Amino acid sequence: MFSVSHRVPLCLRKSENFVGSGDMGVGTWRICTTRMDQTVDMAIIDVTGCRALLLWKLWQMLAPARTPPTLATLIILTGLSVLTLNMFLPSLTQIAETYGADYRLVNLSIAGYLAVTGVLQIIIGPLSDRFGRRPVLLSGMGVFCVASLGCVLAQDIQTFLAFRMCQAAVITGAVLSRAVVRDRSTTDESASILGYIGMVMAIAPMTAPMIGGVLDQLFGWRASFVFMLIAGVVVSGLIWVDLGETNKSPSATFRAQFAAYPELLTSRRFWGYSACLTCSIGAFFGFLGGAPLAASVLFDLSPTALGVGMGSITGGFMVGNFLSGHFSQRLGLTTMMILGRSTACVGLLIGLTLFASGVSHVLVLFGPAVMTGLGNGLTVPAANAGVLSVRPNLAGSASGLSGALTVAGGAVITWGTAVILNPDYVGFVVHGVMMACAAAGLAAALYVRHIDVTEGPLGA
């Protein structure tokens, strides 16, 4: 048996006189402090059995977090929420074959999932304002882990789709990461931090299908959901040890919370920021809805070349988010929003002019998309920070509602783009839809600037 005795500083107040002892099954341990007239700054710890000391240290490491999370934790939370949307896209046909189901039915695992995330965001935000960010995050991740296991074990398409819809609970990570940032930061600091987090939102959709494709090829399509299950367990542990509660003023009751909603819903700033955010993301959805057809009809691009072209808007988005992280605190929210929308409008106006002049080149299609992505990267973090800062006590609700509006707007714009597309002028239509969205976003940003001028800046 091994015995150790050493001194450690405790910095206890003189009113604290703690004596602890116990038997952990692997030896005995005793912690003592001596009451003195002054602050006790030293204690003797006698431990018989080195494993007891190791278990004590392990408990300290795994104790529930009481401090705000690191930026890395928020980035991982957001990344997992985005990753699960399209990770298994390369496996849709294999899933259809496994269950003998129609491909359009299997496709509900994407479209239906998006619809459920839109609804959940409206619910998640208010719950976190009432009960706190941490319990809602842990509950959401728990549901996600169980649902991921259900997808792995599902024996028919109905069961698979049911569990896939339940996986949408992972959206708590994206919604509440934004709320946590606002809980701990000023308005301009929030825009800067959200800019860095936004870079992950650009990377995850690009890498997720590649990871899913490799896993499918090596182990079959269910491997993607095993990966999600493991990732969910790991992230749940990360929340437990590194994400203490940041909502220090939760609503006393749901009644009190709902009574405060008119302050948010009647705020012109909230709707201005939300409109700018929805229109900015809408330009991205318009591109996704029409660019594949345009690339095929105009240039007959290979799947690989099309993939590179589709990724161009995401590359611009990453750069824009990086710039937001650097300049948001210096320039302010509305300036970043106006710069972003102006960048997108200029790029798309050039593309429309070239298409109207009869210039047909792959760079004419994808070049303005890069400018749009760059503009979105400048706009989205600032607009998100504005949404969360209109009523900081309802940051969770504001994050959820704006997220739901973005999903709904994106769905409408994607559907509308598909309806009006015509092979004879497909490039012009795609850029036209994107230009309309970018211009509407610019109008919303200018509206917020007008409010700042007439009523004073946000937080003043």
C-alpha positions in Angstrom: 0.0 0.0 0.0 1.2 3.5 -0.9 0.7 6.5 1.4 1.2 10.1 0.6 1.0 13.3 2.6 1.5 16.8 1.2 0.2 20.4 1.6 -2.1 22.3 -0.8 -3.4 25.8 -0.6 -7.1 26.1 -0.1 -7.7 29.8 0.7 -10.6 29.1 3.0 -12.3 31.8 5.1 -11.9 31.5 8.9 -15.6 30.7 9.2 -15.1 27.5 7.2 -14.0 24.6 9.3 -14.3 21.5 7.1 -13.4 18.0 8.1 -14.0 15.2 5.5 -13.3 11.5 5.6 -14.4 8.5 3.8 -13.7 5.1 2.3 -13.6 4.9 -1.5 -13.0 1.1 -1.5 -9.4 1.6 -2.5 -8.0 3.1 0.7 -8.9 5.8 3.2 -8.6 9.6 2.8 -8.9 12.5 5.1 -9.1 16.3 4.5 -8.7 18.6 7.4 -8.6 22.3 8.0 -7.7 24.2 11.2 -9.8 27.1 12.3 -7.7 30.1 12.9 -8.2 33.8 13.5 -6.9 34.5 10.1 -7.7 33.1 6.6 -6.7 29.5 6.5 -4.4 29.1 3.5 -3.0 25.6 4.2 -4.4 22.2 4.8 -3.0 18.7 5.3 -4.2 15.9 3.1 -3.4 12.4 4.1 -4.3 9.8 1.5 -3.8 6.0 1.9 -4.0 4.4 -1.4 -2.9 6.4 -4.5 -5.9 5.3 -6.5 -8.1 7.3 -4.1 -6.2 10.5 -5.0 -6.5 9.7 -8.7 -10.3 9.2 -8.3 -10.5 12.5 -6.5 -8.6 14.3 -9.3 -10.8 12.6 -11.9 -13.9 13.8 -10.1 -12.6 17.3 -10.2 -11.9 17.1 -13.9 -15.4 15.7 -14.6 -17.4 17.9 -12.3 -20.1 20.0 -14.0 -18.9 23.2 -15.6 -19.6 26.4 -13.8 -17.7 28.8 -16.1 -18.5 30.0 -19.6 -17.4 27.8 -22.5 -14.3 28.3 -24.6 -14.6 29.5 -28.2 -13.5 26.0 -29.3 -16.5 24.4 -27.6 -18.9 26.8 -29.3 -17.3 26.1 -32.7 -17.6 22.4 -32.2 -21.3 22.7 -31.1 -22.1 24.7 -34.2 -20.0 22.4 -36.5 -21.9 19.3 -35.4 -25.2 21.0 -35.9 -24.3 21.8 -39.5 -22.4 18.6 -40.2 -25.5 16.4 -39.6 -27.5 18.1 -42.3 -25.8 16.7 -45.4 -23.2 14.2 -44.1 -25.0 11.2 -45.6 -26.0 12.8 -48.9 -23.7 10.4 -50.9 -25.6 7.5 -49.3 -29.2 8.4 -50.2 -29.4 5.9 -53.1 -28.0 3.1 -50.9 -30.5 3.9 -48.2 -33.3 3.7 -50.7 -32.0 0.3 -51.9 -31.6 -1.0 -48.4 -35.2 -0.3 -47.5 -36.7 -0.8 -51.0 -38.1 2.8 -50.8 -38.7 5.4 -53.4 -35.8 8.0 -53.6 -38.3 10.9 -53.2 -39.4 9.3 -49.9 -35.8 8.9 -48.7 -35.2 12.6 -49.6 -37.5 13.5 -46.8 -34.5 12.8 -44.6 -33.1 16.1 -45.8 -36.2 18.2 -46.6 -38.2 17.0 -43.6 -35.2 17.4 -41.3 -34.9 21.1 -42.4 -38.6 21.7 -41.7 -38.3 20.2 -38.2 -35.2 22.3 -37.4 -37.2 25.4 -38.4 -40.0 24.5 -36.0 -37.6 23.5 -33.2 -35.7 26.7 -33.3 -38.9 28.6 -32.3 -39.2 26.3 -29.3 -35.6 25.9 -28.2 -35.0 29.6 -27.8 -37.8 30.3 -25.3 -37.0 27.2 -23.4 -33.4 28.4 -22.9 -34.6 31.8 -21.8 -36.8 30.1 -19.2 -34.6 27.2 -18.0 -31.1 28.2 -19.1 -28.8 27.3 -22.0 -27.0 24.4 -20.4 -30.0 22.1 -19.6 -31.6 22.7 -23.0 -28.3 21.9 -24.7 -27.7 18.7 -22.8 -31.3 17.6 -23.4 -31.1 18.3 -27.1 -27.8 16.4 -27.4 -29.3 13.5 -25.5 -32.2 13.3 -27.9 -29.8 13.5 -30.9 -27.7 10.6 -29.5 -30.7 8.4 -29.0 -32.0 9.3 -32.5 -28.6 8.6 -34.1 -28.7 5.1 -32.5 -32.2 4.6 -33.8 -31.1 5.5 -37.4 -28.4 2.9 -37.1 -30.8 0.2 -35.9 -33.8 1.1 -38.0 -35.2 -1.9 -40.0 -37.7 0.0 -42.2 -37.9 3.4 -43.9 -40.6 4.7 -41.6 -38.6 4.0 -38.5 -35.5 5.5 -40.1 -37.3 8.7 -41.1 -38.9 9.0 -37.6 -35.5 8.9 -35.9 -34.0 11.1 -38.6 -36.5 13.8 -37.7 -35.6 13.4 -34.0 -32.0 14.1 -35.0 -33.0 17.7 -35.7 -32.7 18.3 -31.9 -29.0 18.8 -32.6 -30.0 22.3 -33.9 -29.9 23.4 -30.2 -26.1 23.6 -30.7 -26.3 26.2 -33.4 -29.2 28.2 -31.9 -27.8 28.4 -28.3 -24.2 28.9 -29.3 -25.3 32.3 -30.6 -27.2 33.0 -27.4 -24.2 32.0 -25.3 -22.0 34.4 -27.2 -24.4 37.3 -26.6 -24.8 36.3 -22.9 -21.0 36.8 -22.4 -20.1 39.6 -24.8 -21.1 43.1 -25.9 -22.9 43.6 -29.1 -19.8 44.4 -31.3 -17.8 41.7 -29.6 -20.6 39.2 -30.4 -20.3 40.0 -34.1 -16.6 39.4 -34.0 -16.9 36.0 -32.2 -19.8 35.0 -34.5 -17.6 35.7 -37.5 -15.1 33.2 -36.4 -17.8 30.6 -35.6 -19.3 31.3 -39.0 -16.1 30.1 -40.7 -16.9 26.6 -39.3 -20.5 26.9 -40.7 -18.8 27.3 -44.1 -16.3 24.4 -43.7 -18.7 21.8 -42.3 -21.1 21.6 -45.3 -18.1 21.1 -47.6 -16.4 18.4 -45.6 -19.4 16.5 -44.3 -20.4 14.8 -47.6 -16.7 13.8 -48.1 -16.5 12.2 -44.7 -19.9 10.5 -45.3 -18.8 9.2 -48.7 -15.6 7.7 -47.3 -17.4 6.1 -44.4 -20.0 4.6 -46.8 -17.4 3.2 -49.1 -15.5 1.6 -46.2 -18.2 0.4 -43.9 -21.7 1.1 -45.4 -24.1 3.9 -45.1 -24.9 3.2 -41.4 -21.4 4.2 -40.5 -22.3 7.9 -41.0 -24.9 7.6 -38.2 -22.5 5.7 -36.0 -20.1 8.6 -36.5 -22.9 11.1 -35.5 -23.7 9.0 -32.4 -20.0 9.0 -31.3 -19.7 12.7 -32.1 -22.9 13.4 -30.1 -21.6 11.6 -27.0 -18.3 13.4 -27.2 -20.0 16.8 -27.6 -22.4 16.0 -24.7 -19.3 15.4 -22.5 -17.8 18.6 -23.7 -20.9 20.6 -22.7 -20.8 18.9 -19.3 -17.3 19.8 -18.5 -16.8 23.1 -20.4 -20.2 24.9 -20.7 -21.4 26.4 -17.5 -24.7 28.3 -17.4 -24.5 31.7 -19.1 -28.1 32.8 -18.8 -27.8 34.5 -15.4 -31.3 36.1 -15.5 -33.7 33.3 -16.6 -37.4 34.2 -16.8 -39.2 33.4 -13.5 -42.2 31.8 -15.3 -43.3 31.3 -18.9 -46.0 33.8 -18.2 -43.5 36.4 -17.4 -41.5 35.5 -20.4 -44.4 35.7 -22.8 -45.3 39.0 -21.3 -41.9 40.3 -22.5 -42.3 39.1 -26.0 -44.1 42.2 -27.4 -40.9 44.1 -26.6 -39.1 41.8 -29.1 -41.9 41.4 -31.7 -42.7 45.1 -31.9 -39.1 46.1 -32.2 -38.4 47.6 -35.7 -34.7 46.8 -35.2 -35.4 43.1 -34.7 -37.3 42.8 -37.9 -34.8 44.9 -39.8 -31.9 42.7 -38.7 -34.0 39.6 -39.3 -34.9 40.7 -42.8 -31.3 41.5 -43.7 -30.3 38.1 -42.4 -33.0 36.2 -44.2 -32.4 37.9 -47.5 -28.6 37.4 -47.3 -29.0 33.7 -46.7 -31.7 33.7 -49.3 -29.2 34.7 -52.0 -27.2 31.6 -51.1 -30.3 29.3 -51.4 -31.1 30.9 -54.7 -27.7 30.0 -55.9 -28.0 26.4 -54.7 -31.4 26.1 -56.4 -30.4 27.3 -59.8 -26.6 27.0 -60.3 -26.5 23.2 -61.0 -28.9 23.6 -63.9 -27.1 26.7 -65.2 -23.7 24.9 -65.1 -25.1 21.9 -66.9 -27.0 23.8 -69.6 -24.5 26.6 -70.3 -21.1 24.8 -69.8 -21.8 21.0 -69.5 -19.6 20.9 -66.4 -18.5 17.5 -64.9 -19.6 16.7 -61.4 -16.2 17.4 -60.0 -16.0 20.9 -61.7 -19.6 21.6 -60.6 -18.6 20.7 -57.0 -15.7 23.2 -57.1 -18.0 25.9 -58.6 -20.6 25.3 -56.0 -18.0 25.6 -53.3 -17.0 29.0 -54.5 -19.7 30.8 -52.7 -18.7 29.0 -49.5 -15.1 30.0 -50.0 -16.2 33.6 -50.2 -18.3 33.2 -47.1 -15.3 31.9 -45.1 -13.2 34.9 -46.1 -16.0 37.3 -45.2 -16.4 35.7 -41.8 -12.7 36.0 -41.1 -12.9 39.7 -42.0 -15.9 40.1 -39.7 -13.9 38.7 -36.9 -11.2 41.3 -37.4 -13.2 44.4 -38.1 -16.7 44.2 -36.5 -15.7 45.8 -33.2 -14.0 48.6 -35.1 -16.7 49.4 -37.7 -19.9 48.5 -35.9 -22.9 46.3 -36.9 -24.8 48.4 -39.5 -21.6 49.4 -41.3 -20.6 45.7 -41.7 -24.1 44.9 -42.9 -24.1 47.6 -45.5 -20.6 46.7 -46.7 -21.6 43.1 -47.1 -24.8 43.8 -49.0 -23.0 46.3 -51.2 -20.3 43.8 -52.0 -22.9 41.2 -53.1 -24.9 43.7 -55.1 -21.9 44.9 -57.0 -20.7 41.4 -57.9 -24.1 40.3 -59.0 -24.7 43.5 -61.0 -21.5 42.8 -62.9 -22.7 39.2 -63.6 -26.1 40.3 -64.8 -24.5 42.9 -67.1 -22.2 40.4 -68.6 -24.9 37.8 -69.2 -27.1 40.5 -70.7 -24.2 41.4 -73.0 -24.0 37.9 -74.3 -20.8 37.0 -72.4 -21.0 33.3 -71.4 -18.1 32.0 -69.3 -17.9 29.8 -66.3 -16.4 32.7 -64.3 -19.4 34.9 -65.1 -21.6 32.4 -63.3 -19.4 31.6 -60.3 -17.4 34.8 -59.9 -20.4 36.8 -58.6 -21.2 33.9 -56.4 -17.8 34.4 -54.7 -18.7 38.1 -54.2 -22.1 37.0 -52.7 -20.4 34.6 -50.3 -17.9 37.3 -49.3 -20.8 39.8 -48.7 -22.7 37.2 -46.6 -19.7 36.6 -44.5 -19.5 40.3 -43.7 -23.3 40.6 -43.1 -24.4 37.5 -41.3 -22.4 37.8 -38.1 -23.4 41.5 -37.7 -27.0 40.8 -38.4 -27.0 37.9 -35.9 -25.4 40.0 -33.2 -28.0 42.7 -33.8 -30.9 40.2 -33.5 -29.6 38.9 -30.2 -28.9 42.3 -28.8 -32.3 44.0 -29.4 -33.6 42.4 -26.1 -30.6 40.6 -24.4 -33.0 39.0 -21.9 -34.7 37.2 -24.8 -31.5 36.3 -26.7 -32.5 32.6 -26.9 -36.0 33.4 -28.3 -34.6 35.9 -30.7 -32.0 33.4 -32.0 -34.6 30.7 -32.5 -37.1 33.0 -34.2 -34.6 34.5 -36.6 -33.2 31.0 -37.4 -36.7 29.8 -38.2 -37.3 32.8 -40.4 -34.1 32.1 -42.3 -35.0 28.4 -42.9 -38.5 29.3 -44.1 -37.2 32.1 -46.3 -34.5 29.8 -47.8 -37.1 27.1 -48.5 -39.4 29.6 -50.3 -36.5 31.1 -52.4 -35.2 27.7 -53.4 -38.7 26.7 -54.5 -39.3 29.9 -56.3 -36.0 29.7 -58.1 -36.8 26.2 -59.4 -40.3 27.4 -60.6 -39.1 30.3 -62.7 -35.9 28.7 -64.1 -35.8 28.4 -67.9 -33.0 26.8 -69.8 -33.0 29.6 -72.4 -31.9 32.3 -69.9 -31.0 30.2 -66.8 -27.8 32.2 -65.9 -29.6 35.5 -66.0 -32.4 34.2 -63.8 -30.1 32.7 -61.2 -28.2 36.0 -60.9 -31.5 37.9 -61.0 -32.9 36.0 -58.0 -29.7 36.4 -56.1 -29.6 40.2 -57.0 -33.2 40.6 -55.7 -32.3 39.0 -52.4 -29.0 41.0 -52.0 -30.8 44.3 -52.8 -33.6 43.5 -50.3 -31.0 42.8 -47.7 -29.3 46.1 -48.5 -32.6 47.9 -48.1 -33.1 46.2 -44.7 -29.5 47.2 -43.6 -30.2 50.8 -44.6 -33.5 50.7 -42.7 -31.6 49.7 -39.6 -29.1 52.5 -40.2 -32.0 54.9 -40.4 -33.3 53.7 -37.0 -29.8 54.2 -35.6 -29.8 57.8 -36.8 -33.2 58.7 -35.7 -33.4 56.8 -32.4 -29.7 56.3 -31.5 -27.5 53.3 -32.0 -28.3 49.9 -30.5 -27.5 49.8 -26.8 -27.3 53.5 -26.5 
